[in-house]
Amino acid sequence: MSEPSASLFSFCACRTARWFAPFFATTFGVTTYGNQGYTTVSARPDRFGWAGRQPARRPDLHLVATPGRKSHGIAGSVRKYAGARVEEMVGCGPTEDDRSYDKVADLYDAAYVDITVREREWAWVLGRVEARRRELGRPLRVVEVGCGNGALLRALDDRGHLASGVGLDASAGMVARARERSEGRERLVFDRIDGPRIDQPDDVADVVLSQPCSLTDLGVQVSTGRVVDFRSRHALSAVEQPDAVPLVYPGNLRDGSVLWPREIRKPQWFRPSDDKDRGMLLPEGWYAVVKRFSAKEERRRIVASVWSPADNPGEVAFENHLVAQRGVGDDEGHGERAVLARVLETGQELIV
């Protein structure tokens, strides 16, 4: 592929061609270039050339993508320092891929008829809407971007907080369901948007809603796996031991579940010997477990699974290449649904 011209957009950073460049190209309708692999600095633009111990002082420094240890192991490192050829940037054009909720509109609509079941999110939004209404002394004009089936606007309307509500979504299927469920509500209007621009006047709203809260606001706790295995060799075991707890690795994640134990050539029991080791354990519960890094061979960039206390009661340890979000639930499986509900509501495959 030819070198991108100055009139095009190029993002010279690790793995940008895998998701950011396609996203940028589709969102803004422009051809965009990115790197498929990891990037490094080089003294040459065509092959890797070591730039010395102080590369910033060189006038001819280049940012390039080449094989390396992180992507190809020791063999990649040898190839790199032997003068590996620079990988060409990958061009991405605007696509017509359907990234909306159309394919799951029915399932989403059935799951979220009542928005108040998402207790933390609902409490956060309601508190701020009520505060804004007290400040203005009147019902509010609200625009919701990513309105889904309109459940949030209907809930606010039921409580008398709305002078008007405009719901916008990229999914035609979700907009259709929002209109069906909101029939007869004169204050509510729903429409489809396509792209980053919203066809509404600047003064149409007192409040704009679009998942405007952080995990801390919602009281959601996310923990990076605390066990760095090479630093905790004394506590690792390949066979079950008294007082040992499950140790979960990325290799245990499979098809939406955590398969433990599993033949992955890793010691899958963690036996704490002191307070520092015990501080690496997490309490029994439902967890959405996410890989911090994904290989290019993965079908999805984000890989998530569910850890079930019904299958694995007691404390658990997660290896450092995982992220775990604790859910709430009971032995009937509601915990799994609670975790997966948070996964679905992000519009991706998981919440981290």
N, C-alpha and C positions, 0 to 999 in steps of 0.2 A: 504494500500500500504506500502511496506517495506521502511525503511529509506534509502534515497539515499546514494550510496557509494561515496567514496572519488574520484573515477575516473569519476563521473558524475558532471554536473554543477547544482548548487543550488543557487537561488536568494532569500534570506530571507528578503523580504520587502513587504510592503502593496500591495496586489492584483497583484503580478507579474505573477501569473498563468493565469490571464485573457487575457494578450496580450503579455507581454515581453517574458515569457518563451516559448510560442508557436512560437513566431517570432525567438527567438534565436535558438530553436531546428530545425526549418525548414531551417533557413539561413545557419547554420553551420553543419547540419546533425548529431546532437548529442542529446541524451536524456537529458532533462532539467527539473528541479523541481522549483516550485514557490508556493507562498501562494495565496489561493483563496480569503481570507478575509484580514482584517487589522491586522497588527502585533503590538506586545507590548513586553516589557521585563518582565520576570518571574523568580522567584526563583526556579521553578520546570520545568522539561522538559516535563512532561506528563499532568499536570494541571496548571492552572494559580495560581501562588503564588506571593502575593505582595512582591516586593523586597525592600520595605522601601523607605524612602525619599532620600537616597543617594545610588541608585542601582549600580552605577559605582564602588563602593568600595567592592562589593560582588565578591568573586572568582568563584561563581557558577551561574552566570547570564546567562539566555537563551533568545533568541529572538524567539518568538512563535506567532502563529495566534490563536486568540480566538474571540468569540462574544464580542461585546462591545457597548458602547453608540453610536458611530458613525455609526455602521452598523445595530444595532438592537434596538436602542433607550434605554430608561430607563430599559426595561426588559433585554436587552443585558448586560447592566452595572451590574445589579443585578446578572445575571448568571456568569459573569466574576469574580466578587469579592467573589462569593460563591464557587469558585474553578472549573470553567468550564474546561472541557477536551480540551486539545490542538488539533486544527485541523491539520490533516496530510497534508504534502505538496503534491501537485498535480504534477504528472509526465506528461511530454509532449514529444512525439517523433516526428521525422521529418514526415511531411505530404506531400501529393501530391496535396494539394488544389491549385487551379488556382487563384493566386492573381494578375495576370497580367491584362492588358487592353483588352484581347482578346474578352471578352463579349461586350465591348462597342467600339471596334475598328472602326466600321463604323460610329457611332455617333461622336466620337472624330475626325475622319478624316474629316467629313463634317464640323465640327465646326471650325477646325483650318487649313484650306487650306492656309490661309495667316497669318503667325505668327505676322506680324506687327500690327495687330489689338490689340494685347496685348501690348499696347503702352509703359507702364512703364518698363515691362520686356525686351522688344525689345530694348528700348533706353539704358537700363543698360548694356545689353550684347554687343550691337553694339559699345558703347563708349569704353568698355574695349578691344574689339577685335581690334578696330582702333588704340588704344594706343599701344597695343602689336605689331601690324604690323609696326607702325612708329618706334618703338624701334628696331625691327629686320631688318627693311628695305626690307621686302619681304612678299609675301603672306604666310599665316599660314597653318600649319598642325593641324587640329582640330579634337578632339575626343569628341563626345557628348554621355554621358551615360543617358539613358532614352530619346531617340531621338523621340519617337512617330512616326508620319508619315513623319519625316524628314524635316518639314517645316522650322526650324531654319537653318539647314545646307544649304538648297536651297536658303534661303534669303541671307545668307552670300556669297554663291557662285555667286548669281546674281550680287552682288556688287564687285566681283573680289577680295574678301578677302582670298580665299582658294587656297592653293596649293594642299591640299587633305582634305577630310572630311570622318571620320569614325563614323557612327551612330550605337549605340548599345541599345537594348531594351530587356526586359524580355518577351515581348508579341510577339509571332510569327505573330499574326494578324497585329500589328502595323508595324513590319518589312516588311511584305508583301506589305503593303500600301506605305511605304516609298520607296521601290524598284520600285513599279508601277509608283509613281509620279515623281521619279527621273530617269526614263529611259532615256538613252542617255547622262547622265551627267557622264563623265568618271572620274571626280575627286571624286565622291561620292560612298561610299561602305556602305552597311547596313548589320548587322548581329545580331543574337539573343545571349543573354548571359543568363546563368543559375547559379545564386549564386553570391557571392561577388568577385570572381576572374575574371579578364578580360584577355582573351588570345590575348594579344598584346605586342610587345616588348616595353621596357622602353623608347626608344627614338622615338616613333612613333608620338608624338604630341608636338606642341608648347603650345597649350591651350587645357585644358579639361573642358568641360561644363557639369554641372549637377545641374541646379537650384542653382547656387552658390551665390545667393544674399539674403539679409535679407529683412524683411518687411520695415524697415527704408530705405534701399536702393531704394525700389520700391515706396516709398512715400505712403505706405498703412498704414492707421491709424486703430488701434485696441484698443478698450476701454472695460475694465471690467465694468460691470454695476455699476453705482455710488451710487445707493440707497441701503443702509443697513436698511431694514425696521424697525428693532427694535430701531434704532437710529433716525428714522424720523417719529415716530408715529404721531406727530403733523401735518404732511403733507399728511397723508394717508387718503383715503376715499373709502368706499365701494359703494358709489353712485356718480353719476356725479355731479360736482360742477363747478361754474364759475371759469374760469382761470385754471382749472385742466387739466392735460395732461395724456395720457395713461401711465400706469405703467405695464411693462411686466415682468412676472415671468416665470421660467422654465415650469410651468404647462400650460402656454399658447402656448407652442410649440407643434405642432401636424402635422404629415405627411408632413413635408417640409414647412409648413406655420405657421404664428403666428395668432392664433385665439384669438381675443380680442374684447370685454370682453368675459370671459368664466367662468362658474361656477367652481371655484377652491378653494373656501373658502379663498380667498385673496382679500385685498382691491386693486382694479386695477385702481385707479385714484390717481395722485400725484399733490397736490396743493401747489406750492412753496409760502413761506411767506417772505423770505428774500433772500439776494444775495447768501448765502451759499446753500440754497435750489435750487435756479435758476442755480447754477453751476453744479447741478446734471443732468440737461437736455441736451439732444443731439438734434441737428437741424434736421429739416425735411429731409428725404432722404431714399434711399434704404439701408437696412442693412442685412448682413448675421449674424444671431443670433445663438450662440452656447452655449450649456450647459457646464458649467465648470466642472460639475460632472455628471456621469451617473450611474444609478442604475443597479444592476446585472440583473434585469428583462428586461432592454432595449434590443431591437433587435440588436442595434449597440452600440459600445462603444462611438462613437462620434455622437451627435445628433445636427443637424443644421436645421434652418428654415430661411425663408425670410420675413422681415418686409417691407411692401409696403406702400409708401406714397400715392399711388392712393387710397388705402382703408382707410388709416389713415393719413390724412394731418396734418401738424403741428409738433411741438416738441414732443419728446417722452422720457420717462425715463425707464431704464432697471435696474432690481434688481441685486444685487451683485453676484448672482450665475449664471449670464449670461455673455457672451463676445459678443460684437457687432463690426462688421467691416463694415464701411460705403462704399457703392458703388456709382457709378455715373450712371445717366440715365435720362429718360424722361417719360412723361405720356403714351407713347406707350408701356411701358413694357421693354424697353431696359435696364433699371436699373436692373431689376431682372435678365436678361440674363448676364449683366456684373458681378453681384455678383456671380451667379452660375458658370460662366466661371472660376472665381478665385477658386471656390470650386472644380471644376473638375480638374483644372490643378495641384492641389496638389498631385493627385494620391490617395487621401483619400476621405472623404466625405465633407471636408470643409477646409477652411484656417483659422488658428488662429495665 
